Every structure is written in C-alpha cells, then in structure tokens.
Amino acid sequence: MIEKQRTSVVIIGAGPSGSVAAAILKQHDVDCIVLERSTFPRFSIGESLLPACMESLKKAKLFDAVNKAGYQFKNGAAFRRNGKYTHFDFTQKYTEGEGTTFQVQRGPFDKLLADEAQKQGVEIRYQHTVTAVDVNLEKPILSVIDEQQQPYQIEADFILDASGYGRVLPRLLDLESPSGLPPRKAMFTHVTDNITENLATELNYDRNKITIYVHPKHADVWYWLIPFSNGRCSVGVVATPEFFDSYPQDEITALKQLTQEEPHLGQLFRDADFCHASGTIGGYSANVKHLAANNYAMLGNAGEFLDPVFSSGVTIAMKSAELATDVLVRQLKGEAVDWQQDYAKPLMVGVNTFRAYVEGWYDGRFQNVVFFENANPDIKKKISSILAGYAWDTNNPYVASPQKRLSTLAEICSIK
Ligand SMILES: Cc1cc2nc3c(=O)[nH]c(=O)nc-3n(C[C@H](O)[C@H](O)[C@H](O)COP(=O)(O)OP(=O)(O)OC[C@H]3O[C@@H](n4cnc5c(N)ncnc54)[C@H](O)[C@@H]3O)c2cc1C
C-alpha cells in the first residue's frame, strides 16, 4: 500500500521560481511542500540577473540575504560588435525600481534562496522526484519517489510546477507546444579570467556589466561574458546547432577557438585559464498549450522559455512566481479567480515584450538600435528599462507595443 500524504500546495522544483513562490506562500500561511529532485548546490545555467528580479526577491523577503552574499555587482549591459562598443546603464531607466543587481553562480545562489525559504519555514524535500500526476480529480495527486527510492503520493489543492527544464507538467499532461523561435544551442564554460585592473583599463572592460559580443562574421552568433566576484567568468557562445559542426568536438578547444575569433574577447582572455567544466545545451526554447488550469500552474521555464540573449529567464521565473501566488492565495481563500485573465495574460505581457526584442536581435533590427551612435536619451532610458527586466510596465511605450515601436526605431537607426 503506497502512503498518501496531504498538503495545500505542492511546488515541483526548488529553483528561483520555486523558492520565491514557496516563500511568498509561507507569508500567507499557506501549507506547502517543495519537492526537488536534486541535492543543492547543483549546477544550473542562467547566471546574469536583471534588476527587476530584485523586486520579486523583496516581495519574497529574500532580497537582504542575496544583497549580503557578496555576489558580483551588476549595473548594466555592454555590447560589442566589430570594434563598436555601447552600453546600457540600468540605473538610467524609465521605470522605477532597483537599477542594479548581481551576477551569480547558480549552484550557490539557488541554494541560498532555498535555504532562506527554509529558514522562513518552507519544507523542501531534496531528492524527491515527481514521476506522475493526476489532475483530473478536484484535488490533484502527485506520485513521488523519495531519496530512498520509495514511492509515495501527495494530495494537494494545487500544484505549482517550477521544474524548469524538467518540464514536469508539460511532459506528463501532454502540454508541450513548439516554441516559435528556431532551435539554437549554447556552449559554455567558466574560466579563471586573470583580467587585471591594468588589462581592464587598457581594453575599456567594465566588470560591473555583462558583455554581449556579436561574432565578427556571423551577426546571429553571440557570446556572453558574465564575470563573478571570485575571479572567474562564465563565457558562452550561442548559435544554430549546425554552426558548431565546423568546430572541434571538445568544448574547451572549441570555446578557446571561438573566443579568439572575437578580437576584444581574445585580448581580454589572453591570460585566461580554461580549467573548469564545460557544457552544451540545445533546444531550450519551449512553450506550453496553456499556462494554468483550476488546480495547477506552470512557473518560469516549466512554462515558456525564450532565449538567453537578454538574461530574462530568472526574472520571468520570479515574476511568474509572484503573479501565480497572488492568484493562488485568493483562490485558496475562496475567491473566484480566472487563471487565464489573472495569471497567464499579465505574465505574457513581459514574455511577449522580451520575445519582440529577442526576435529583433536575431533579425538585426534590435542590433541596429543597440549599436546606434546618436541614441535619443529618452528612448535609451525606455530601452534600458526593458533590458533591466521592467518588461511589464505598459506605461513604457516600448512595452505597450513592442513590435511596432521596435520596427519604427530600427528603421530610424538604420538611416545613416
Ligand atoms: C544557455 C542559457 C543561458 C541562460 N542565461 C541566463 C542568464 O544569464 N540570466 C537569466 O536570468 N536566465 C538565463 N537563462 C535562463 C535560466 O536558466 C532559466 O530561465 C531559469 O533557471 C529558470 O528558473 P526556474 O526556477 O524556472 O527553473 P530551474 O532553475 O531550472 O529549476 C527547476 C528545478 O526543478 C527541479 N526538477 C526538475 N524536474 C523535477 C522533478 N521531476 N521532480 C522534482 N524536481 C524537479 C530541478 O532539479 C531544478 O532544481 C539561460 C538559459 C540558457 C539555456
């Protein structure tokens, strides 16, 4: 006989969306259990945060711990293409809110969030893997395997799926839907960068910003350079899967070659030590048929994931946790809620904003805007707001009608 337990809310996954959701629910005295299949710390990709997610961390009462943890300060994004340099200072933005944030190694960062949620009273069960769900009952039932490989079940009022790339509910409930974005692949590693102050000054390199490099010969291929506070950087290259076919199979050898192809990055890495683990991840853009029903909702990457270029993933994950817990608390109090209107629609405002600029990045329109030399300061602040993660502020015209505004702006910027 399989043991059956009960709680009000089960959260699948203890990544950023799971921890933020759990901490907010705890503030409302909602009983919840987080089921996490790994042990923490564990590696995860997605190391550059946006200032807007600091606002979500404040709501979850997790901000102070993050602020004190000694992570690499971040105040903007720098872009380089064929010798051209431009940057966005996130403190110079249209929308109110935090203008700075951090770059973090996700293993310790996700552990910090989970530990802080636990300190607030959240129950997290590590090495508990969700293997099946039945949502056709009024109260859904999850099948779980615990750390001793023992199966058990939990009945809940509601399931929040924060399983990220695990995509538990989309897989189990046949909710997967193709992403509108073409498949891309990322190859990445951490390096001990050995970038001295002299070298940084010589090359006009600002450690307080993420740097996005466009490949000198392929406008749709780009690199991220994300510095950490421990003398290391995360470096990655994003391209179509076929692009990598002409590079060595060994990731470190390929990454050394690729970083040397970009002259500025090559110089910056002249003393870098490629001595850490590497990886590739592909086919990460994903979507779902719907984001929520009356007894479950998908958060963060378990819902839709677009593309890494503007570091929007963790911000969207935390925002989804904020929006979903707001609706869920009202539902648990007996209020009538409409998950489509109250959760999916507001969440998609920000996701669709990012989508417009991601598409514009790869088709070249947004690159024209980013590298435009005579940018209007008022427009730059509005774009800076979006790059800082304030993609839900519909008072910003570049959020309210992103496609139209971007196309018009790109045309103006391409007139020499
Ligand atoms: C190449 C690349 C670069 C990126 N760079 C950035 C960046 O710079 N900045 C940024 O903000 N975002 C970035 N992202 C996106 C970022 O990785 C994600 O958006 C973010 O981690 C999503 O958080 P989450 O809480 O939804 O899921 P996750 O962080 O993936 O957490 C999900 C958790 O669920 C657990 N889980 C999975 N299956 C189960 C199961 N069956 N049972 C129990 N637990 C389970 C997992 O172990 C995991 O701990 C990048 C993505 C890619 C692909």
The ligand as an SDF file (V2000), in Angstrom:
LIG
                    3D

 53 58  0  0  0  0  0  0  0  0999 V2000
   22.2140   28.9750  -22.4490 C   0  0  0  0  0  0  0  0  0  0  0  0
   21.3370   29.6500  -21.4390 C   0  0  0  0  0  0  0  0  0  0  0  0
   21.8000   30.7820  -20.7570 C   0  0  0  0  0  0  0  0  0  0  0  0
   20.9680   31.4300  -19.8300 C   0  0  0  0  0  0  0  0  0  0  0  0
   21.4100   32.5700  -19.2150 N   0  0  0  0  0  0  0  0  0  0  0  0
   20.5810   33.2320  -18.3750 C   0  0  0  0  0  0  0  0  0  0  0  0
   21.0090   34.4190  -17.7100 C   0  0  0  0  0  0  0  0  0  0  0  0
   22.1370   34.8930  -17.8770 O   0  0  0  0  0  0  0  0  0  0  0  0
   20.1320   35.0250  -16.8600 N   0  0  0  0  0  0  0  0  0  0  0  0
   18.8740   34.5350  -16.6440 C   0  0  0  0  0  0  0  0  0  0  0  0
   18.0970   35.1450  -15.8900 O   0  0  0  0  0  0  0  0  0  0  0  0
   18.4610   33.3820  -17.2250 N   0  0  0  0  0  0  0  0  0  0  0  0
   19.2690   32.7380  -18.0780 C   0  0  0  0  0  0  0  0  0  0  0  0
   18.8530   31.5600  -18.6400 N   0  0  0  0  0  0  0  0  0  0  0  0
   17.5340   31.0290  -18.2600 C   0  0  0  0  0  0  0  0  0  0  0  0
   17.5570   30.3560  -16.8860 C   0  0  0  0  0  0  0  0  0  0  0  0
   18.4340   29.2560  -16.9300 O   0  0  0  0  0  0  0  0  0  0  0  0
   16.1510   29.8780  -16.5060 C   0  0  0  0  0  0  0  0  0  0  0  0
   15.1830   30.7600  -17.0090 O   0  0  0  0  0  0  0  0  0  0  0  0
   15.9240   29.7600  -15.0100 C   0  0  0  0  0  0  0  0  0  0  0  0
   16.8820   28.9030  -14.4160 O   0  0  0  0  0  0  0  0  0  0  0  0
   14.5110   29.2330  -14.7460 C   0  0  0  0  0  0  0  0  0  0  0  0
   14.3010   29.0640  -13.3700 O   0  0  0  0  0  0  0  0  0  0  0  0
   13.1800   28.0440  -12.8820 P   0  0  0  0  0  0  0  0  0  0  0  0
   13.0010   28.3100  -11.4290 O   0  0  0  0  0  0  0  0  0  0  0  0
   12.0000   28.1340  -13.7630 O   0  0  0  0  0  0  0  0  0  0  0  0
   13.8050   26.5950  -13.1380 O   0  0  0  0  0  0  0  0  0  0  0  0
   15.1890   25.9200  -12.7300 P   0  0  0  0  0  0  0  0  0  0  0  0
   16.1480   26.9210  -12.2760 O   0  0  0  0  0  0  0  0  0  0  0  0
   15.5630   25.0740  -13.9130 O   0  0  0  0  0  0  0  0  0  0  0  0
   14.8130   24.9780  -11.5050 O   0  0  0  0  0  0  0  0  0  0  0  0
   13.9930   23.8410  -11.6840 C   0  0  0  0  0  0  0  0  0  0  0  0
   14.2370   22.8490  -10.5740 C   0  0  0  0  0  0  0  0  0  0  0  0
   13.2680   21.7930  -10.6870 O   0  0  0  0  0  0  0  0  0  0  0  0
   13.8870   20.5610  -10.3870 C   0  0  0  0  0  0  0  0  0  0  0  0
   13.1360   19.4580  -11.0190 N   0  0  0  0  0  0  0  0  0  0  0  0
   13.0840   19.1560  -12.3410 C   0  0  0  0  0  0  0  0  0  0  0  0
   12.3260   18.0580  -12.5390 N   0  0  0  0  0  0  0  0  0  0  0  0
   11.8770   17.6580  -11.3120 C   0  0  0  0  0  0  0  0  0  0  0  0
   11.0510   16.5840  -10.8800 C   0  0  0  0  0  0  0  0  0  0  0  0
   10.5500   15.6730  -11.7290 N   0  0  0  0  0  0  0  0  0  0  0  0
   10.7660   16.4740   -9.5580 N   0  0  0  0  0  0  0  0  0  0  0  0
   11.2920   17.3760   -8.6520 C   0  0  0  0  0  0  0  0  0  0  0  0
   12.1010   18.4110   -9.0360 N   0  0  0  0  0  0  0  0  0  0  0  0
   12.3800   18.5570  -10.3330 C   0  0  0  0  0  0  0  0  0  0  0  0
   15.2970   20.7270  -10.9460 C   0  0  0  0  0  0  0  0  0  0  0  0
   16.2100   19.8400  -10.3160 O   0  0  0  0  0  0  0  0  0  0  0  0
   15.6010   22.2010  -10.6540 C   0  0  0  0  0  0  0  0  0  0  0  0
   16.3100   22.3800   -9.4400 O   0  0  0  0  0  0  0  0  0  0  0  0
   19.6560   30.9140  -19.5670 C   0  0  0  0  0  0  0  0  0  0  0  0
   19.2210   29.7670  -20.2390 C   0  0  0  0  0  0  0  0  0  0  0  0
   20.0260   29.1600  -21.1620 C   0  0  0  0  0  0  0  0  0  0  0  0
   19.5150   27.9500  -21.8880 C   0  0  0  0  0  0  0  0  0  0  0  0
  1  2  1  0
  2  3  1  0
  2 52  2  0
  3  4  2  0
  4  5  1  0
  4 50  1  0
  5  6  2  0
  6  7  1  0
  6 13  1  0
  7  8  2  0
  7  9  1  0
  9 10  1  0
 10 11  2  0
 10 12  1  0
 12 13  2  0
 13 14  1  0
 14 15  1  0
 14 50  1  0
 15 16  1  0
 16 17  1  0
 16 18  1  0
 18 19  1  0
 18 20  1  0
 20 21  1  0
 20 22  1  0
 22 23  1  0
 23 24  1  0
 24 25  2  0
 24 26  1  0
 24 27  1  0
 27 28  1  0
 28 29  2  0
 28 30  1  0
 28 31  1  0
 31 32  1  0
 32 33  1  0
 33 34  1  0
 33 48  1  0
 34 35  1  0
 35 36  1  0
 35 46  1  0
 36 37  1  0
 36 45  1  0
 37 38  2  0
 38 39  1  0
 39 40  1  0
 39 45  2  0
 40 41  1  0
 40 42  2  0
 42 43  1  0
 43 44  2  0
 44 45  1  0
 46 47  1  0
 46 48  1  0
 48 49  1  0
 50 51  2  0
 51 52  1  0
 52 53  1  0
M  END
$$$$
